[in-house]
């Protein structure tokens, strides 16, 4: 039995999602306020977008950020060249968890600030 491991990179995922929506690189570059070359570098894994940029891309493509940032490994068990069985593993890297924890902390702080502003407005 031969095992084939295919790891989709962030660039692979960005490209696949963009094509599925029939968007051009130019359009996504414009949305992100970067050059087309910069966006192309994201898809070709020559450079990595900032976390906020991945959030923007996910919003435009109507996807979850996790679709882009989780570590996807697809292991295909192959005996006669057919791909009859595969195992899908979804791993969340420690860095991703840290980024989400930081984002949650920021959002909680924003909620608290908004509650305080609302309290002030109600008391006027």
VMD Tcl script that builds the backbone (N, CA, C; Angstrom):
set m [mol new atoms 372]
animate dup $m
set s [atomselect $m all]
$s set {name element resname resid chain x y z} {
  {N N UNK 1 A 0.851 -1.181 0.000}
  {CA C UNK 1 A 0.000 0.000 0.000}
  {C C UNK 1 A 0.890 1.234 0.000}
  {N N UNK 2 A 0.617 2.120 -0.896}
  {CA C UNK 2 A 1.401 3.327 -1.054}
  {C C UNK 2 A 0.625 4.493 -0.454}
  {N N UNK 3 A 1.277 5.304 0.354}
  {CA C UNK 3 A 0.624 6.473 0.947}
  {C C UNK 3 A 1.168 7.730 0.293}
  {N N UNK 4 A 0.265 8.590 -0.086}
  {CA C UNK 4 A 0.642 9.856 -0.702}
  {C C UNK 4 A 0.173 10.962 0.228}
  {N N UNK 5 A 1.064 11.843 0.610}
  {CA C UNK 5 A 0.707 12.945 1.491}
  {C C UNK 5 A 0.726 14.234 0.687}
  {N N UNK 6 A -0.398 14.911 0.665}
  {CA C UNK 6 A -0.502 16.187 -0.054}
  {C C UNK 6 A -0.896 17.255 0.943}
  {N N UNK 7 A -0.043 18.210 1.142}
  {CA C UNK 7 A -0.326 19.315 2.040}
  {C C UNK 7 A -0.649 20.533 1.195}
  {N N UNK 8 A -1.841 21.057 1.371}
  {CA C UNK 8 A -2.204 22.271 0.646}
  {C C UNK 8 A -1.616 23.473 1.366}
  {N N UNK 9 A -0.916 24.277 0.634}
  {CA C UNK 9 A -0.341 25.492 1.205}
  {C C UNK 9 A -1.414 26.572 1.246}
  {N N UNK 10 A -1.124 27.636 1.959}
  {CA C UNK 10 A -2.036 28.775 1.996}
  {C C UNK 10 A -2.260 29.300 0.582}
  {N N UNK 11 A -1.192 29.379 -0.191}
  {CA C UNK 11 A -1.303 29.858 -1.575}
  {C C UNK 11 A -2.233 28.990 -2.405}
  {N N UNK 12 A -2.121 27.666 -2.241}
  {CA C UNK 12 A -3.012 26.744 -2.957}
  {C C UNK 12 A -4.469 27.027 -2.604}
  {N N UNK 13 A -4.715 27.222 -1.322}
  {CA C UNK 13 A -6.084 27.453 -0.847}
  {C C UNK 13 A -6.633 28.784 -1.359}
  {N N UNK 14 A -5.790 29.813 -1.340}
  {CA C UNK 14 A -6.222 31.124 -1.842}
  {C C UNK 14 A -6.592 31.038 -3.314}
  {N N UNK 15 A -5.731 30.397 -4.082}
  {CA C UNK 15 A -5.964 30.289 -5.519}
  {C C UNK 15 A -7.241 29.502 -5.812}
  {N N UNK 16 A -7.398 28.365 -5.155}
  {CA C UNK 16 A -8.582 27.532 -5.375}
  {C C UNK 16 A -9.862 28.297 -5.037}
  {N N UNK 17 A -9.863 28.987 -3.900}
  {CA C UNK 17 A -11.047 29.731 -3.473}
  {C C UNK 17 A -11.352 30.878 -4.440}
  {N N UNK 18 A -10.308 31.566 -4.883}
  {CA C UNK 18 A -10.502 32.680 -5.824}
  {C C UNK 18 A -11.097 32.185 -7.130}
  {N N UNK 19 A -10.556 31.108 -7.660}
  {CA C UNK 19 A -11.043 30.553 -8.928}
  {C C UNK 19 A -12.478 30.060 -8.789}
  {N N UNK 20 A -12.793 29.450 -7.637}
  {CA C UNK 20 A -14.164 28.977 -7.409}
  {C C UNK 20 A -15.181 30.109 -7.440}
  {N N UNK 21 A -14.752 31.313 -7.082}
  {CA C UNK 21 A -15.640 32.492 -7.101}
  {C C UNK 21 A -15.539 33.266 -8.421}
  {N N UNK 22 A -14.693 32.789 -9.331}
  {CA C UNK 22 A -14.459 33.466 -10.608}
  {C C UNK 22 A -13.946 34.895 -10.429}
  {N N UNK 23 A -13.097 35.083 -9.427}
  {CA C UNK 23 A -12.481 36.378 -9.193}
  {C C UNK 23 A -11.086 36.376 -9.801}
  {N N UNK 24 A -10.629 37.540 -10.193}
  {CA C UNK 24 A -9.272 37.678 -10.706}
  {C C UNK 24 A -8.327 38.055 -9.564}
  {N N UNK 25 A -7.046 37.848 -9.804}
  {CA C UNK 25 A -6.055 38.304 -8.838}
  {C C UNK 25 A -6.114 39.821 -8.706}
  {N N UNK 26 A -6.367 40.477 -9.815}
  {CA C UNK 26 A -6.436 41.944 -9.806}
  {C C UNK 26 A -7.544 42.423 -8.871}
  {N N UNK 27 A -8.696 41.749 -8.923}
  {CA C UNK 27 A -9.823 42.150 -8.071}
  {C C UNK 27 A -9.463 41.994 -6.594}
  {N N UNK 28 A -8.917 40.843 -6.219}
  {CA C UNK 28 A -8.566 40.634 -4.810}
  {C C UNK 28 A -7.447 41.563 -4.379}
  {N N UNK 29 A -6.521 41.840 -5.261}
  {CA C UNK 29 A -5.446 42.791 -4.938}
  {C C UNK 29 A -6.044 44.164 -4.643}
  {N N UNK 30 A -7.021 44.560 -5.445}
  {CA C UNK 30 A -7.678 45.854 -5.233}
  {C C UNK 30 A -8.401 45.889 -3.889}
  {N N UNK 31 A -9.107 44.819 -3.572}
  {CA C UNK 31 A -9.829 44.739 -2.300}
  {C C UNK 31 A -8.857 44.860 -1.123}
  {N N UNK 32 A -7.688 44.237 -1.254}
  {CA C UNK 32 A -6.696 44.246 -0.179}
  {C C UNK 32 A -5.814 45.496 -0.195}
  {N N UNK 33 A -5.964 46.291 -1.246}
  {CA C UNK 33 A -5.159 47.496 -1.407}
  {C C UNK 33 A -3.672 47.158 -1.515}
  {N N UNK 34 A -3.399 46.109 -2.329}
  {CA C UNK 34 A -2.024 45.713 -2.639}
  {C C UNK 34 A -1.912 45.580 -4.152}
  {N N UNK 35 A -0.697 45.452 -4.629}
  {CA C UNK 35 A -0.514 45.278 -6.069}
  {C C UNK 35 A -0.903 43.861 -6.484}
  {N N UNK 36 A -1.140 43.682 -7.762}
  {CA C UNK 36 A -1.470 42.356 -8.281}
  {C C UNK 36 A -0.287 41.420 -8.063}
  {N N UNK 37 A 0.922 41.937 -8.202}
  {CA C UNK 37 A 2.130 41.126 -7.992}
  {C C UNK 37 A 2.208 40.644 -6.547}
  {N N UNK 38 A 1.876 41.514 -5.611}
  {CA C UNK 38 A 1.884 41.121 -4.198}
  {C C UNK 38 A 0.882 40.006 -3.957}
  {N N UNK 39 A -0.333 40.162 -4.516}
  {CA C UNK 39 A -1.334 39.117 -4.334}
  {C C UNK 39 A -0.880 37.820 -5.005}
  {N N UNK 40 A -0.293 37.928 -6.186}
  {CA C UNK 40 A 0.222 36.753 -6.885}
  {C C UNK 40 A 1.263 36.031 -6.024}
  {N N UNK 41 A 2.101 36.807 -5.330}
  {CA C UNK 41 A 3.096 36.218 -4.437}
  {C C UNK 41 A 2.449 35.440 -3.295}
  {N N UNK 42 A 1.271 35.900 -2.833}
  {CA C UNK 42 A 0.531 35.158 -1.804}
  {C C UNK 42 A 0.136 33.783 -2.347}
  {N N UNK 43 A -0.432 33.770 -3.550}
  {CA C UNK 43 A -0.904 32.515 -4.136}
  {C C UNK 43 A 0.248 31.581 -4.498}
  {N N UNK 44 A 1.403 32.134 -4.786}
  {CA C UNK 44 A 2.560 31.318 -5.157}
  {C C UNK 44 A 3.466 31.025 -3.966}
  {N N UNK 45 A 2.987 31.368 -2.774}
  {CA C UNK 45 A 3.715 31.125 -1.524}
  {C C UNK 45 A 5.094 31.762 -1.500}
  {N N UNK 46 A 5.244 32.873 -2.226}
  {CA C UNK 46 A 6.502 33.617 -2.185}
  {C C UNK 46 A 6.506 34.592 -1.013}
  {N N UNK 47 A 5.304 34.968 -0.567}
  {CA C UNK 47 A 5.163 35.791 0.636}
  {C C UNK 47 A 3.832 35.432 1.285}
  {N N UNK 48 A 3.710 35.771 2.555}
  {CA C UNK 48 A 2.509 35.440 3.313}
  {C C UNK 48 A 1.721 36.711 3.624}
  {N N UNK 49 A 0.405 36.651 3.446}
  {CA C UNK 49 A -0.412 37.818 3.811}
  {C C UNK 49 A -0.491 37.956 5.324}
  {N N UNK 50 A -0.733 39.162 5.783}
  {CA C UNK 50 A -0.952 39.383 7.208}
  {C C UNK 50 A -2.276 38.743 7.604}
  {N N UNK 51 A -2.429 38.476 8.880}
  {CA C UNK 51 A -3.651 37.835 9.368}
  {C C UNK 51 A -4.886 38.654 8.976}
  {N N UNK 52 A -4.801 39.979 9.108}
  {CA C UNK 52 A -5.939 40.845 8.759}
  {C C UNK 52 A -6.277 40.715 7.274}
  {N N UNK 53 A -5.260 40.532 6.440}
  {CA C UNK 53 A -5.505 40.359 5.009}
  {C C UNK 53 A -6.206 39.028 4.733}
  {N N UNK 54 A -5.828 37.994 5.460}
  {CA C UNK 54 A -6.499 36.703 5.299}
  {C C UNK 54 A -7.968 36.841 5.712}
  {N N UNK 55 A -8.224 37.591 6.779}
  {CA C UNK 55 A -9.610 37.847 7.196}
  {C C UNK 55 A -10.377 38.560 6.087}
  {N N UNK 56 A -9.753 39.562 5.471}
  {CA C UNK 56 A -10.405 40.301 4.382}
  {C C UNK 56 A -10.690 39.386 3.193}
  {N N UNK 57 A -9.725 38.563 2.837}
  {CA C UNK 57 A -9.909 37.638 1.721}
  {C C UNK 57 A -11.053 36.678 2.028}
  {N N UNK 58 A -11.066 36.141 3.248}
  {CA C UNK 58 A -12.125 35.209 3.644}
  {C C UNK 58 A -13.497 35.875 3.549}
  {N N UNK 59 A -13.582 37.123 3.977}
  {CA C UNK 59 A -14.863 37.845 3.896}
  {C C UNK 59 A -15.311 38.019 2.454}
  {N N UNK 60 A -14.399 38.432 1.593}
  {CA C UNK 60 A -14.739 38.655 0.183}
  {C C UNK 60 A -15.163 37.351 -0.484}
  {N N UNK 61 A -14.483 36.261 -0.130}
  {CA C UNK 61 A -14.778 34.972 -0.747}
  {C C UNK 61 A -15.885 34.203 -0.012}
  {N N UNK 62 A -16.427 34.846 1.038}
  {CA C UNK 62 A -17.513 34.258 1.834}
  {C C UNK 62 A -17.107 32.893 2.396}
  {N N UNK 63 A -15.938 32.899 3.032}
  {CA C UNK 63 A -15.392 31.682 3.627}
  {C C UNK 63 A -14.953 31.984 5.053}
  {N N UNK 64 A -14.612 30.944 5.769}
  {CA C UNK 64 A -14.074 31.088 7.116}
  {C C UNK 64 A -12.555 31.256 7.030}
  {N N UNK 65 A -12.018 32.041 7.918}
  {CA C UNK 65 A -10.571 32.193 7.988}
  {C C UNK 65 A -9.925 30.833 8.233}
  {N N UNK 66 A -10.604 29.992 8.983}
  {CA C UNK 66 A -10.059 28.660 9.282}
  {C C UNK 66 A -9.854 27.837 8.021}
  {N N UNK 67 A -10.649 28.093 6.998}
  {CA C UNK 67 A -10.468 27.373 5.739}
  {C C UNK 67 A -9.086 27.634 5.146}
  {N N UNK 68 A -8.544 28.800 5.435}
  {CA C UNK 68 A -7.245 29.170 4.887}
  {C C UNK 68 A -6.083 28.860 5.825}
  {N N UNK 69 A -6.308 28.971 7.119}
  {CA C UNK 69 A -5.193 28.908 8.049}
  {C C UNK 69 A -4.976 27.568 8.714}
  {N N UNK 70 A -5.965 26.697 8.653}
  {CA C UNK 70 A -5.764 25.392 9.282}
  {C C UNK 70 A -4.817 24.570 8.438}
  {N N UNK 71 A -4.081 23.688 9.076}
  {CA C UNK 71 A -3.151 22.822 8.363}
  {C C UNK 71 A -3.898 21.614 7.833}
  {N N UNK 72 A -4.112 21.561 6.551}
  {CA C UNK 72 A -4.845 20.460 5.948}
  {C C UNK 72 A -3.889 19.438 5.377}
  {N N UNK 73 A -3.997 18.241 5.834}
  {CA C UNK 73 A -3.228 17.140 5.269}
  {C C UNK 73 A -4.218 16.143 4.707}
  {N N UNK 74 A -4.026 15.744 3.489}
  {CA C UNK 74 A -4.855 14.715 2.899}
  {C C UNK 74 A -3.950 13.526 2.626}
  {N N UNK 75 A -4.223 12.433 3.284}
  {CA C UNK 75 A -3.453 11.223 3.077}
  {C C UNK 75 A -4.292 10.288 2.230}
  {N N UNK 76 A -3.758 9.883 1.101}
  {CA C UNK 76 A -4.486 8.991 0.204}
  {C C UNK 76 A -3.829 7.630 0.256}
  {N N UNK 77 A -4.612 6.631 0.619}
  {CA C UNK 77 A -4.117 5.263 0.608}
  {C C UNK 77 A -4.394 4.695 -0.768}
  {N N UNK 78 A -3.361 4.281 -1.457}
  {CA C UNK 78 A -3.521 3.814 -2.825}
  {C C UNK 78 A -2.881 2.446 -2.987}
  {N N UNK 79 A -3.629 1.506 -3.577}
  {CA C UNK 79 A -3.075 0.175 -3.819}
  {C C UNK 79 A -2.868 -0.046 -5.309}
  {N N UNK 80 A -3.900 0.170 -6.101}
  {CA C UNK 80 A -3.820 -0.068 -7.544}
  {C C UNK 80 A -3.857 1.238 -8.333}
  {N N UNK 81 A -3.419 2.294 -7.709}
  {CA C UNK 81 A -3.456 3.572 -8.405}
  {C C UNK 81 A -4.783 4.290 -8.245}
  {N N UNK 82 A -5.781 3.605 -7.675}
  {CA C UNK 82 A -7.050 4.302 -7.442}
  {C C UNK 82 A -6.965 5.018 -6.102}
  {N N UNK 83 A -7.795 5.980 -5.930}
  {CA C UNK 83 A -7.790 6.747 -4.687}
  {C C UNK 83 A -9.096 6.484 -3.955}
  {N N UNK 84 A -9.337 5.196 -3.689}
  {CA C UNK 84 A -10.618 4.794 -3.121}
  {C C UNK 84 A -10.787 5.222 -1.673}
  {N N UNK 85 A -9.725 5.359 -0.944}
  {CA C UNK 85 A -9.860 5.758 0.447}
  {C C UNK 85 A -8.917 6.878 0.776}
  {N N UNK 86 A -9.377 7.794 1.599}
  {CA C UNK 86 A -8.471 8.836 2.048}
  {C C UNK 86 A -8.832 9.235 3.465}
  {N N UNK 87 A -7.877 9.774 4.139}
  {CA C UNK 87 A -8.065 10.240 5.502}
  {C C UNK 87 A -7.845 11.742 5.481}
  {N N UNK 88 A -8.804 12.485 6.006}
  {CA C UNK 88 A -8.693 13.935 6.051}
  {C C UNK 88 A -8.344 14.319 7.483}
  {N N UNK 89 A -7.244 14.993 7.646}
  {CA C UNK 89 A -6.820 15.429 8.966}
  {C C UNK 89 A -6.783 16.948 8.978}
  {N N UNK 90 A -7.391 17.523 9.972}
  {CA C UNK 90 A -7.377 18.978 10.100}
  {C C UNK 90 A -6.632 19.317 11.385}
  {N N UNK 91 A -5.502 19.992 11.250}
  {CA C UNK 91 A -4.683 20.317 12.402}
  {C C UNK 91 A -4.635 21.830 12.553}
  {N N UNK 92 A -4.717 22.300 13.783}
  {CA C UNK 92 A -4.647 23.721 14.040}
  {C C UNK 92 A -3.293 24.039 14.648}
  {N N UNK 93 A -2.430 24.704 13.885}
  {CA C UNK 93 A -1.106 25.023 14.396}
  {C C UNK 93 A -1.189 25.945 15.610}
  {N N UNK 94 A -0.206 25.818 16.463}
  {CA C UNK 94 A -0.148 26.624 17.684}
  {C C UNK 94 A -0.212 28.121 17.369}
  {N N UNK 95 A 0.466 28.554 16.311}
  {CA C UNK 95 A 0.472 29.976 15.937}
  {C C UNK 95 A -0.938 30.454 15.612}
  {N N UNK 96 A -1.716 29.620 14.935}
  {CA C UNK 96 A -3.091 29.972 14.609}
  {C C UNK 96 A -3.917 30.139 15.878}
  {N N UNK 97 A -3.745 29.236 16.811}
  {CA C UNK 97 A -4.468 29.321 18.078}
  {C C UNK 97 A -4.102 30.621 18.791}
  {N N UNK 98 A -2.822 30.944 18.812}
  {CA C UNK 98 A -2.375 32.190 19.446}
  {C C UNK 98 A -3.003 33.410 18.785}
  {N N UNK 99 A -3.043 33.411 17.443}
  {CA C UNK 99 A -3.626 34.541 16.723}
  {C C UNK 99 A -5.109 34.693 17.059}
  {N N UNK 100 A -5.813 33.572 17.120}
  {CA C UNK 100 A -7.233 33.649 17.452}
  {C C UNK 100 A -7.452 34.086 18.893}
  {N N UNK 101 A -6.633 33.624 19.806}
  {CA C UNK 101 A -6.757 34.054 21.198}
  {C C UNK 101 A -6.529 35.557 21.319}
  {N N UNK 102 A -5.535 36.070 20.585}
  {CA C UNK 102 A -5.266 37.504 20.595}
  {C C UNK 102 A -6.447 38.279 20.007}
  {N N UNK 103 A -6.987 37.764 18.910}
  {CA C UNK 103 A -8.142 38.422 18.270}
  {C C UNK 103 A -9.357 38.412 19.189}
  {N N UNK 104 A -9.583 37.314 19.890}
  {CA C UNK 104 A -10.697 37.220 20.847}
  {C C UNK 104 A -10.511 38.240 21.964}
  {N N UNK 105 A -9.285 38.360 22.450}
  {CA C UNK 105 A -8.984 39.332 23.503}
  {C C UNK 105 A -9.302 40.751 23.017}
  {N N UNK 106 A -8.862 41.081 21.783}
  {CA C UNK 106 A -9.130 42.410 21.224}
  {C C UNK 106 A -10.633 42.656 21.104}
  {N N UNK 107 A -11.368 41.659 20.637}
  {CA C UNK 107 A -12.814 41.820 20.471}
  {C C UNK 107 A -13.513 41.987 21.816}
  {N N UNK 108 A -13.074 41.274 22.829}
  {CA C UNK 108 A -13.651 41.428 24.174}
  {C C UNK 108 A -13.419 42.835 24.693}
  {N N UNK 109 A -12.217 43.364 24.449}
  {CA C UNK 109 A -11.917 44.735 24.866}
  {C C UNK 109 A -12.814 45.730 24.136}
  {N N UNK 110 A -13.039 45.511 22.844}
  {CA C UNK 110 A -13.924 46.385 22.077}
  {C C UNK 110 A -15.349 46.322 22.604}
  {N N UNK 111 A -15.817 45.147 22.929}
  {CA C UNK 111 A -17.173 44.983 23.482}
  {C C UNK 111 A -17.283 45.743 24.792}
  {N N UNK 112 A -16.268 45.617 25.646}
  {CA C UNK 112 A -16.288 46.318 26.929}
  {C C UNK 112 A -16.326 47.832 26.725}
  {N N UNK 113 A -15.518 48.340 25.792}
  {CA C UNK 113 A -15.511 49.775 25.501}
  {C C UNK 113 A -16.875 50.230 24.993}
  {N N UNK 114 A -17.494 49.453 24.132}
  {CA C UNK 114 A -18.808 49.809 23.602}
  {C C UNK 114 A -19.873 49.791 24.691}
  {N N UNK 115 A -19.777 48.852 25.612}
  {CA C UNK 115 A -20.722 48.810 26.734}
  {C C UNK 115 A -20.592 50.057 27.586}
  {N N UNK 116 A -19.352 50.478 27.817}
  {CA C UNK 116 A -19.112 51.678 28.617}
  {C C UNK 116 A -19.650 52.919 27.902}
  {N N UNK 117 A -19.450 53.010 26.599}
  {CA C UNK 117 A -19.979 54.133 25.824}
  {C C UNK 117 A -21.504 54.138 25.850}
  {N N UNK 118 A -22.101 52.979 25.735}
  {CA C UNK 118 A -23.556 52.867 25.765}
  {C C UNK 118 A -24.101 53.303 27.118}
  {N N UNK 119 A -23.396 52.943 28.172}
  {CA C UNK 119 A -23.812 53.332 29.525}
  {C C UNK 119 A -23.794 54.851 29.649}
  {N N UNK 120 A -22.745 55.486 29.112}
  {CA C UNK 120 A -22.622 56.940 29.157}
  {C C UNK 120 A -23.755 57.584 28.385}
  {N N UNK 121 A -24.058 57.048 27.205}
  {CA C UNK 121 A -25.124 57.598 26.367}
  {C C UNK 121 A -26.479 57.468 27.072}
  {N N UNK 122 A -26.726 56.353 27.685}
  {CA C UNK 122 A -28.007 56.131 28.397}
  {C C UNK 122 A -28.175 57.057 29.573}
  {N N UNK 123 A -27.085 57.437 30.211}
  {CA C UNK 123 A -27.147 58.304 31.391}
  {C C UNK 123 A -27.277 59.780 31.030}
  {N N UNK 124 A -27.188 60.116 29.776}
  {CA C UNK 124 A -27.282 61.532 29.376}
  {C C UNK 124 A -28.713 61.980 29.325}
}
mol reanalyze $m
mol bondsrecalc $m
mol representation Tube
mol addrep $m
